[in-house]
Amino acid sequence: MAKFYSLGEMLIDFTPTGKTDAGIPIFEQNPGGAPANVAVQAARLGVDAGFIGKVGQDMFGTFLKQTLVDNGVDTKNMFLTNDAATSLAFVQLSETGDRDFSFYRDPGADTQIRFADVDKDDLAAAKVLCFGSLLLTAEPARTAVPELVAFAREHGVITAYDPNWRQPLWPDDETGIQAMKSLLPLADVVKAADEELEMLTGCTAIEDGAKALFELGVKVVVVTRGAKGCVVCAKDGCVSLPTYDTKVIDTTGSGDSFFGAFLTKLMETEKPVSDLTLDELTDAAKFGNAAGSVCATKKGAIPALPDRAAIETCMTAVPLLVL
């Protein structure tokens, strides 16, 4: 039985791999979706991890489920449906490895998960539940996600939220931002990019944004800042940490690698989140920074997620990035 669950979307990332002789772009089929990436990262670090979600009963869905199986992720609570097709995303990369997405998802099999689908005994026995906001774009998942997260939290599961802003998936910015905000009171841990923190709180300063989330019941806030590293905040303060100076090829999945590694370290303390010291959170964030840095050295999302040895080698052999 899994101790670490991710709830949310799993989809196909089509990533560019060059051009034909005629100059036509070539895209490679890669498994992706932030919650699935997080689950695989945890599994790659030796955690008993599982995924909760739906994909289509199609060639892409069966490929994605088999990918999780091949990576040691429990798929008992992953379902295939004929009601909708597996979601697709086409990724364009800039010269620095940053991403731009085009989605094919209307509404997408991932949004068809229901509260009744999930084995509640499995969920109640977990240690961590990671979730995002993208299933709130359509019913029945819009209702099911907060129900599942609330159920987990009531049973003592650490709830970890990555809002994961993807503007093209929402009818307008206001609808998307309000949906993201609606899940904040259910989260023990929030990971957000600095621009997402400003969306959620209206605060431009990270410390002020973290305080606004603490007032909602959040206990730990981690702000990822790309090449600038991250800032980890608890009620007794914030610490800014640089990342590692690896050669960036593709940042797809790097934030998910960070979060999977960070949450693994939190789980390994066997402490409630509220009892974690800032030093313990800092150690977890350093580990997460190294995971994300190694992930960015390869193309794709799941194929690029590092194991523990690669992360530890990065921490000891790669210098910190000084900007």
Buried (B, 14 or more C-beta within 10 A) or exposed (E): EBBBBBBBBBBBBBBBEEEEEEEEEEBBBBBBBBBBBBBBBBBBBEBBBBBBBBBBBBEBBBBBBEBBEEBBBBBEBBBBBEEBBBBBBBBBBEEEBEBEBEBBBEBBBBBBBBBEBBEEEBBEBBBBBBBBBBBBBBEBBBEBBBBBBBBBBEBEBBBBBBBBBBEEBBEEEEEBBEBBBBBBBBBBBBBBBBEBBBBBBEBEEBBEBBBBBBEBEBBBBBBBBBBBBBBBBBEEEBBBBBBBBBEBBBBBBBBBBBBBBBBBBBBBBEEEBEEBEBEBBBBBBBBBBBBBBBBBBBBBBBBBBBBBEBBEBBBEEBEBBEE
